[in-house]
């Protein structure tokens, strides 16, 4: 099977195999995530309390499959990010069942793209 040619990293100037991440880029991304996590409220402060655990488990009993891929859903996602709005947080019409893979990959990428487009 043919392989893609190595690429030149725009960050460090060295060549890397396609799909291989530059260690400098990985370190930069890790530092950025650490800075973001320090400012971010913890899960309980964002509303994910024992009441949320109870309600989300009940929701998953009613809707056990991921709406994106059809696999077994493990968590309840907010279709529209609530960003602290408790009315939107508890609005069941804003909830959707997702598997971990769909939530952590496609959904998060979409939210990042959308938040970047909204900026003036």
Secondary structure as GFF3:
##gff-version 3
##sequence-region A 1 120
A	DSSP	beta_strand	7	8	.	.	.	ID=ss1
A	DSSP	beta_strand	15	16	.	.	.	ID=ss2
A	DSSP	alpha_helix	23	39	.	.	.	ID=ss3
A	DSSP	alpha_helix	50	62	.	.	.	ID=ss4
A	DSSP	beta_strand	75	78	.	.	.	ID=ss5
A	DSSP	alpha_helix	86	90	.	.	.	ID=ss6
A	DSSP	three_ten_helix	92	94	.	.	.	ID=ss7
A	DSSP	beta_strand	95	98	.	.	.	ID=ss8
A	DSSP	alpha_helix	100	102	.	.	.	ID=ss9
A	DSSP	pi_helix	103	107	.	.	.	ID=ss10
A	DSSP	alpha_helix	108	118	.	.	.	ID=ss11
###
